[in-house]
Amino acid sequence: MPAKLPLLDSLYAARARDAMPTLKGAAQADQSPLLSLTYGLADPDLFPRDELAAATAAVLADDAPDALNYGQSFAGLTEQVVGRLRAQGVEAEPENILVGYGSSQILALLPEVFIDRGDTVIIEGPSFMGAVRRFVMSGANLVTVPTDHEGMDVDALEVTLRDLAARGVRPKFIYTIPTFHNPSGVTMSLARRQRLVSLAAEYGVLVVEDDAYGELRFRGDDLPTLASLDAEGWVVRVCTYSKILAPGVRVGWAYARPEIIERLNMFKHEGDSGPFLTRVIARYAAEGRLEAHIAQLREHYRQKCDVMIEAIAREFPREVQADRPDGGFFVWCKLPHGMGATALVDRAAREGVSFLPGVNCYANGQGDDAIRLAFSFLSADQIQEGVARIGKAMRSM
Amino acid sequence: MPAKLPLLDSLYAARARDAMPTLKGAAQADQSPLLSLTYGLADPDLFPRDELAAATAAVLADDAPDALNYGQSFAGLTEQVVGRLRAQGVEAEPENILVGYGSSQILALLPEVFIDRGDTVIIEGPSFMGAVRRFVMSGANLVTVPTDHEGMDVDALEVTLRDLAARGVRPKFIYTIPTFHNPSGVTMSLARRQRLVSLAAEYGVLVVEDDAYGELRFRGDDLPTLASLDAEGWVVRVCTYSKILAPGVRVGWAYARPEIIERLNMFKHEGDSGPFLTRVIARYAAEGRLEAHIAQLREHYRQKCDVMIEAIAREFPREVQADRPDGGFFVWCKLPHGMGATALVDRAAREGVSFLPGVNCYANGQGDDAIRLAFSFLSADQIQEGVARIGKAMRSM
């Protein structure tokens, strides 16, 4: 092949000419011998390896003709999702559920169905940039609403919605992570949940409730999901097996009103999750195994979170503010005044430790005053060592 | 939830307002007790169930931490693809390869990267509508070039390219299935392959070579792929493990020049094929197992094809023209003058047999003079019975 194909560049679609670089899979980053607190990887010690092997063997022994041929996601998995939702008091039917390749396929389908170039999407600051970048690539204008210790600032949201309406702009959806927020760890209060859902209905705007971490509660009582507070059906709740089972199985799901599910389904150009792994998960999850596994995960991640919080109290300057989350994978640390997160990344790298600087969690350039530490992946000893090294880097600045 | 959400319809993106219905997975169709010759499903008797179970168990025993966490497609699988290509005399490097969720993800990425609304794509008539619909959904204008017993009519292609160029239209790509065509079963001659590749270079148009069936040759010698005839790099070759291993594993791949692979990769919004099943396939395929399996498939499908061709000769009116394909999954039958394919579908349903009417294989309304019969899925006995029933329906018309 010649080094450069003449005229190839002029064949690209407009959207592909200046495409943003891919968000690479997290696992391949950090090849260096750093202690990485950067990514929300699952703890590999907790993968139910033997049970998944047994489930796979059983599916291949009993259902190979269907599991290995062309076909859609296994209907039995949808039924399990419906059953779990009903057990949580949610009215759910199979037509409320869309199974996809992880929540990432669902989050990529949402802009396909709802975003024309120039449409407005409301996000939280900070937020999960993996999702937000997909909205940007579809041509959305982002409006960032701030968050605090109770989650999204719903007063600010109301002002934003009112201002946009005054300018004739109706946002397509509000993207929020109300429970064990990524990156902030915060859980939105019940009062704000109710207000958010009621504002969405008032302004006729959808709410995308990213609930990747909701089942990983360490302490306190479950709060109702936005979807369960929503009598009219403005909420699309996005969930995943990545955090409660294994990211590698690539299966997530959405709950929404049937016409939204149907429309999302129409845009699954890239195909279905397929009949095989969806059967494996259903087989694994039967007989209460998934619930028992989640209980084990909660205890395990609670311990690792506590180890991190205690290490932070011991190793970081007192001016660092780090709230103990009630669940999820992350601790968000506000840095002392004048200490920049990106500068700290460089300093910490010299100590052999990495984490996510806050600027990577905002779409508007904010965030150099904070860092995100993941306690999900490393062992308790490694977490302590990593936090100690970050503390050393902080004190050297 | 209220039956209808006010204002929801006005939230949809333009592309989602009049979206075409999804192409449903083939397996769920034909729930009735019909003998179905409709879909190109793989023969479940040939799934290497035990070997896949062993490969899965081995991956989970040895590599669970990587296989089950976040991560990209397994690099070892890409290396296997590269190795197989090199064994076929193709210069290939890992950066020439993109692994995706079946060829369907690759075929969905192509319009994302190359099609702006109103762009032109050249297709064959007949063609594989699963791919063509994706091009239509991205806003492409289709131009159909006819085919005959040697594949795409390259004289007609040249006229089309010249006419389009005269009107200032440069098509983005030519979509072709040169080997064991779906639906026609035809294999493009070497002379036409050379001419097609040279026309593509002359007019600066990409060629998408859908090579889903190329490894399933029953008789005759392999012809060079378009990609291997293409010194400049205008060809994107799309392949899949669906036909040579199992559709349910949902893994396919593309071979193209690195800048095209890179660009396609940027648009994998819906995520990567993941680290698990790509490892399972690589583990299964090691030590020559895949080559041995393909040899077995070729023999098995050859026998079923022969059964179908013999049954057609015995059961169909003499006026039906059905060529014996050299590979693949399908026999294409030209109906006697005056016999409509859609009318025959209805008549055949009453006999308890189904197949694909030719109109489903054209984007321009042609095709009521032909039907596609798949010999891949049913057993030899069922094929004979199905063909006999279609013959009965034909004679009753």
HADDOCK unambig.tbl for C-alpha pairs under 7 A between the chains (distance, minus, plus):
assign (segid A and resid 1 and name CA) (segid B and resid 231 and name CA) 5.49 0.50 0.50
assign (segid A and resid 1 and name CA) (segid B and resid 232 and name CA) 4.89 0.50 0.50
assign (segid A and resid 1 and name CA) (segid B and resid 233 and name CA) 5.70 0.50 0.50
assign (segid A and resid 2 and name CA) (segid B and resid 232 and name CA) 5.85 0.50 0.50
assign (segid A and resid 5 and name CA) (segid B and resid 232 and name CA) 6.92 0.50 0.50
assign (segid A and resid 7 and name CA) (segid B and resid 204 and name CA) 6.64 0.50 0.50
assign (segid A and resid 11 and name CA) (segid B and resid 114 and name CA) 6.13 0.50 0.50
assign (segid A and resid 11 and name CA) (segid B and resid 172 and name CA) 5.96 0.50 0.50
assign (segid A and resid 12 and name CA) (segid B and resid 113 and name CA) 5.86 0.50 0.50
assign (segid A and resid 12 and name CA) (segid B and resid 114 and name CA) 4.56 0.50 0.50
assign (segid A and resid 13 and name CA) (segid B and resid 113 and name CA) 5.54 0.50 0.50
assign (segid A and resid 13 and name CA) (segid B and resid 114 and name CA) 4.49 0.50 0.50
assign (segid A and resid 13 and name CA) (segid B and resid 115 and name CA) 5.10 0.50 0.50
assign (segid A and resid 13 and name CA) (segid B and resid 116 and name CA) 5.10 0.50 0.50
assign (segid A and resid 14 and name CA) (segid B and resid 116 and name CA) 6.67 0.50 0.50
assign (segid A and resid 16 and name CA) (segid B and resid 113 and name CA) 5.22 0.50 0.50
assign (segid A and resid 19 and name CA) (segid B and resid 266 and name CA) 6.94 0.50 0.50
assign (segid A and resid 21 and name CA) (segid B and resid 266 and name CA) 5.91 0.50 0.50
assign (segid A and resid 22 and name CA) (segid B and resid 266 and name CA) 4.74 0.50 0.50
assign (segid A and resid 25 and name CA) (segid B and resid 70 and name CA) 6.46 0.50 0.50
assign (segid A and resid 25 and name CA) (segid B and resid 71 and name CA) 4.96 0.50 0.50
assign (segid A and resid 25 and name CA) (segid B and resid 72 and name CA) 5.65 0.50 0.50
assign (segid A and resid 26 and name CA) (segid B and resid 70 and name CA) 6.34 0.50 0.50
assign (segid A and resid 26 and name CA) (segid B and resid 71 and name CA) 6.22 0.50 0.50
assign (segid A and resid 27 and name CA) (segid B and resid 70 and name CA) 5.61 0.50 0.50
assign (segid A and resid 27 and name CA) (segid B and resid 71 and name CA) 4.81 0.50 0.50
assign (segid A and resid 28 and name CA) (segid B and resid 71 and name CA) 6.40 0.50 0.50
assign (segid A and resid 41 and name CA) (segid B and resid 69 and name CA) 6.68 0.50 0.50
assign (segid A and resid 41 and name CA) (segid B and resid 70 and name CA) 6.49 0.50 0.50
assign (segid A and resid 42 and name CA) (segid B and resid 69 and name CA) 6.27 0.50 0.50
assign (segid A and resid 44 and name CA) (segid B and resid 65 and name CA) 4.87 0.50 0.50
assign (segid A and resid 49 and name CA) (segid B and resid 60 and name CA) 6.07 0.50 0.50
assign (segid A and resid 49 and name CA) (segid B and resid 64 and name CA) 6.60 0.50 0.50
assign (segid A and resid 53 and name CA) (segid B and resid 56 and name CA) 6.98 0.50 0.50
assign (segid A and resid 53 and name CA) (segid B and resid 57 and name CA) 5.59 0.50 0.50
assign (segid A and resid 53 and name CA) (segid B and resid 60 and name CA) 6.60 0.50 0.50
assign (segid A and resid 56 and name CA) (segid B and resid 53 and name CA) 6.99 0.50 0.50
assign (segid A and resid 57 and name CA) (segid B and resid 53 and name CA) 5.59 0.50 0.50
assign (segid A and resid 60 and name CA) (segid B and resid 49 and name CA) 6.07 0.50 0.50
assign (segid A and resid 60 and name CA) (segid B and resid 53 and name CA) 6.60 0.50 0.50
assign (segid A and resid 64 and name CA) (segid B and resid 49 and name CA) 6.59 0.50 0.50
assign (segid A and resid 65 and name CA) (segid B and resid 44 and name CA) 4.86 0.50 0.50
assign (segid A and resid 67 and name CA) (segid B and resid 248 and name CA) 5.97 0.50 0.50
assign (segid A and resid 68 and name CA) (segid B and resid 246 and name CA) 5.40 0.50 0.50
assign (segid A and resid 68 and name CA) (segid B and resid 247 and name CA) 5.88 0.50 0.50
assign (segid A and resid 68 and name CA) (segid B and resid 248 and name CA) 3.91 0.50 0.50
assign (segid A and resid 68 and name CA) (segid B and resid 249 and name CA) 6.51 0.50 0.50
assign (segid A and resid 69 and name CA) (segid B and resid 41 and name CA) 6.62 0.50 0.50
assign (segid A and resid 69 and name CA) (segid B and resid 42 and name CA) 6.25 0.50 0.50
assign (segid A and resid 69 and name CA) (segid B and resid 246 and name CA) 6.02 0.50 0.50
assign (segid A and resid 69 and name CA) (segid B and resid 247 and name CA) 4.90 0.50 0.50
assign (segid A and resid 69 and name CA) (segid B and resid 248 and name CA) 4.84 0.50 0.50
assign (segid A and resid 70 and name CA) (segid B and resid 25 and name CA) 6.49 0.50 0.50
assign (segid A and resid 70 and name CA) (segid B and resid 26 and name CA) 6.37 0.50 0.50
assign (segid A and resid 70 and name CA) (segid B and resid 27 and name CA) 5.68 0.50 0.50
assign (segid A and resid 70 and name CA) (segid B and resid 41 and name CA) 6.44 0.50 0.50
assign (segid A and resid 70 and name CA) (segid B and resid 247 and name CA) 5.17 0.50 0.50
assign (segid A and resid 70 and name CA) (segid B and resid 248 and name CA) 5.63 0.50 0.50
assign (segid A and resid 71 and name CA) (segid B and resid 25 and name CA) 5.00 0.50 0.50
assign (segid A and resid 71 and name CA) (segid B and resid 26 and name CA) 6.22 0.50 0.50
assign (segid A and resid 71 and name CA) (segid B and resid 27 and name CA) 4.79 0.50 0.50
assign (segid A and resid 71 and name CA) (segid B and resid 28 and name CA) 6.46 0.50 0.50
assign (segid A and resid 72 and name CA) (segid B and resid 25 and name CA) 5.65 0.50 0.50
assign (segid A and resid 104 and name CA) (segid B and resid 270 and name CA) 5.69 0.50 0.50
assign (segid A and resid 104 and name CA) (segid B and resid 271 and name CA) 6.20 0.50 0.50
assign (segid A and resid 105 and name CA) (segid B and resid 270 and name CA) 4.24 0.50 0.50
assign (segid A and resid 105 and name CA) (segid B and resid 271 and name CA) 6.56 0.50 0.50
assign (segid A and resid 108 and name CA) (segid B and resid 269 and name CA) 5.86 0.50 0.50
assign (segid A and resid 108 and name CA) (segid B and resid 270 and name CA) 5.73 0.50 0.50
assign (segid A and resid 113 and name CA) (segid B and resid 12 and name CA) 5.86 0.50 0.50
assign (segid A and resid 113 and name CA) (segid B and resid 13 and name CA) 5.54 0.50 0.50
assign (segid A and resid 113 and name CA) (segid B and resid 16 and name CA) 5.22 0.50 0.50
assign (segid A and resid 114 and name CA) (segid B and resid 11 and name CA) 6.13 0.50 0.50
assign (segid A and resid 114 and name CA) (segid B and resid 12 and name CA) 4.56 0.50 0.50
assign (segid A and resid 114 and name CA) (segid B and resid 13 and name CA) 4.49 0.50 0.50
assign (segid A and resid 115 and name CA) (segid B and resid 13 and name CA) 5.10 0.50 0.50
assign (segid A and resid 116 and name CA) (segid B and resid 13 and name CA) 5.12 0.50 0.50
assign (segid A and resid 116 and name CA) (segid B and resid 14 and name CA) 6.68 0.50 0.50
assign (segid A and resid 134 and name CA) (segid B and resid 269 and name CA) 6.83 0.50 0.50
assign (segid A and resid 172 and name CA) (segid B and resid 11 and name CA) 5.95 0.50 0.50
assign (segid A and resid 204 and name CA) (segid B and resid 7 and name CA) 6.61 0.50 0.50
assign (segid A and resid 231 and name CA) (segid B and resid 1 and name CA) 5.49 0.50 0.50
assign (segid A and resid 232 and name CA) (segid B and resid 1 and name CA) 4.89 0.50 0.50
assign (segid A and resid 232 and name CA) (segid B and resid 2 and name CA) 5.88 0.50 0.50
assign (segid A and resid 232 and name CA) (segid B and resid 5 and name CA) 6.92 0.50 0.50
assign (segid A and resid 233 and name CA) (segid B and resid 1 and name CA) 5.75 0.50 0.50
assign (segid A and resid 246 and name CA) (segid B and resid 68 and name CA) 5.40 0.50 0.50
assign (segid A and resid 246 and name CA) (segid B and resid 69 and name CA) 6.01 0.50 0.50
assign (segid A and resid 247 and name CA) (segid B and resid 68 and name CA) 5.88 0.50 0.50
assign (segid A and resid 247 and name CA) (segid B and resid 69 and name CA) 4.90 0.50 0.50
assign (segid A and resid 247 and name CA) (segid B and resid 70 and name CA) 5.18 0.50 0.50
assign (segid A and resid 248 and name CA) (segid B and resid 67 and name CA) 5.95 0.50 0.50
assign (segid A and resid 248 and name CA) (segid B and resid 68 and name CA) 3.91 0.50 0.50
assign (segid A and resid 248 and name CA) (segid B and resid 69 and name CA) 4.85 0.50 0.50
assign (segid A and resid 248 and name CA) (segid B and resid 70 and name CA) 5.65 0.50 0.50
assign (segid A and resid 248 and name CA) (segid B and resid 274 and name CA) 5.82 0.50 0.50
assign (segid A and resid 248 and name CA) (segid B and resid 275 and name CA) 5.84 0.50 0.50
assign (segid A and resid 248 and name CA) (segid B and resid 276 and name CA) 5.52 0.50 0.50
assign (segid A and resid 249 and name CA) (segid B and resid 68 and name CA) 6.51 0.50 0.50
assign (segid A and resid 249 and name CA) (segid B and resid 276 and name CA) 6.69 0.50 0.50
assign (segid A and resid 250 and name CA) (segid B and resid 274 and name CA) 6.71 0.50 0.50
assign (segid A and resid 266 and name CA) (segid B and resid 19 and name CA) 6.98 0.50 0.50
assign (segid A and resid 266 and name CA) (segid B and resid 21 and name CA) 5.91 0.50 0.50
assign (segid A and resid 266 and name CA) (segid B and resid 22 and name CA) 4.68 0.50 0.50
assign (segid A and resid 269 and name CA) (segid B and resid 108 and name CA) 5.87 0.50 0.50
assign (segid A and resid 269 and name CA) (segid B and resid 134 and name CA) 6.83 0.50 0.50
assign (segid A and resid 270 and name CA) (segid B and resid 104 and name CA) 5.65 0.50 0.50
assign (segid A and resid 270 and name CA) (segid B and resid 105 and name CA) 4.27 0.50 0.50
assign (segid A and resid 270 and name CA) (segid B and resid 108 and name CA) 5.73 0.50 0.50
assign (segid A and resid 271 and name CA) (segid B and resid 104 and name CA) 6.23 0.50 0.50
assign (segid A and resid 271 and name CA) (segid B and resid 105 and name CA) 6.63 0.50 0.50
assign (segid A and resid 274 and name CA) (segid B and resid 248 and name CA) 5.82 0.50 0.50
assign (segid A and resid 274 and name CA) (segid B and resid 250 and name CA) 6.71 0.50 0.50
assign (segid A and resid 275 and name CA) (segid B and resid 248 and name CA) 5.84 0.50 0.50
assign (segid A and resid 276 and name CA) (segid B and resid 248 and name CA) 5.52 0.50 0.50
assign (segid A and resid 276 and name CA) (segid B and resid 249 and name CA) 6.68 0.50 0.50
